[in-house]
Amino acid sequence: MTTYTVADLTELSLTLGQANRDLVILAEGNTSVRLGPGRMLVKASGSTMPTASESDFVELETAPLLELISSESSSDDEIDAVLRAARIDPAGPRPSMEALLHAICLEEAGATVVAHTHPIAVNAILCSDRAETLVAGSLFPDQIVVMGRHNLLVPYADPGLALARSVRDGLRQHRARHGAPPKVVYLVNHGIFVLADSPTQALAITDMTVKSARILLGALSAGEPRYLSDADAERIDVRPDEVRRRERLAAVGK
């Protein structure tokens, strides 16, 4: 497994934070990478992706965060204490509450890089009564190649511990049903978490998720979405040339 650095994470954050992408504003969103067994690097609380620097990231142990998510604890003071204690450098910046979700995505789903954003096009659907259409099927072949056939929709939960627990449960159910974790976790009334193997793949999945949402919005405005049949979607998912293309796309930047 390739290990990525704070420079890699900073570059990804700056790219995702570009104003023309409409993914985040102000302190919205965060990113993380797996550094090795039981350790991650994640954007600190209050820092902004459009202006991220290497000092805006904090290294954490993931085990205390996973223990908190599995515990009976729930108070804000308990959460804050665990987040602070999980820092490798006690003088480092304070981790965001959403570090809990990053720990789940890295450890529970096996991602190497995680990108959390609030895309306008995607949230237009997530903040409607048609959010389930985002995971009801595949609309076009490249959506499958980049995003996979099956992704996860998680109902709204309070950001932080409650949401981390909900995402953990959703990931476990998704893996039991489909045999693999999703590449995109849609959070109702909130945003998306992209689970990737490299910063380049995280950006590609994010871009394709936004494109898919824009196409879906157009389809919903014209009528009802016409998804690919299960047989056609499965064919794209396993067709040798598409598998090779997926592998080449995933390998870029490793």
C-alpha positions, 0 to 999 in steps of 0.5 A: 500500500502506498503511503501518502504525505501531508503534502499529498493531502494538502494538494488534494484539499486545495484542489477540492477547495477551488471555488469553481468546483462548488464543493465547499466554502468557508470551513466546510469539508475535510480530508484524510489519509492512512499513514500506517496501521492505526494512524491517520492524518486529517484536516484540523477543526476550523481550517479551510480547504481552499487555503489549506497548508501543511500545518492545518492537518493533525496526526491521530491514533484511530483506535481511541476514536473507534473505541469511542464510537463503540462505547456508551459515551455521548457527551460533547466533553467526552468526545472532545477529550478523546479527540484531543488525547488521540493526537500524536503531538499533544500540541497539535491542532484540535481535530474536527468532530468529523475525524470520527467518520474518517476513522470509520471510513479508513478502518471499517471500509479500508480506504486509503484516502477519504474526501468529505465535501458538500457539493451543491449539485449533490446536496440539491438532491440530498436535501430533497425528498428524492435523495434515494434516487442517488443510489437507486441505479446507474445512469451511464457507463462511466459512472459505474467505472469510476464510482462502482455499481453500489453506493450508500445513502445514510439518513441524517444524523447529528454530525459527529458521534451519532453520524459516525455510528450511523455510517459504521452501521451502514458500511457493515450492512453494505459490505454484507449485502454487496461484498465490498465497501462503497466508493461514495457515502451519501449523507442526507441533508449533509454531503458526501464521503468519498473512499479511495485508494489515492488522492487522484482517485478521490478527486476522480470519484468526487468529480464523477459523483458531481457529474452524476448528480447533475445528470440526475437533476436534469433527468428529474426535471424532464421526468423520471430517471431511466437507469441502466438495467441490472444486466447492462450495469453488471456487464459494464462492471465486469467487462475486461476493457472497463476493468482495465480502464478502472485499474489504470484510473485507480493507479494514477498518482500511486 
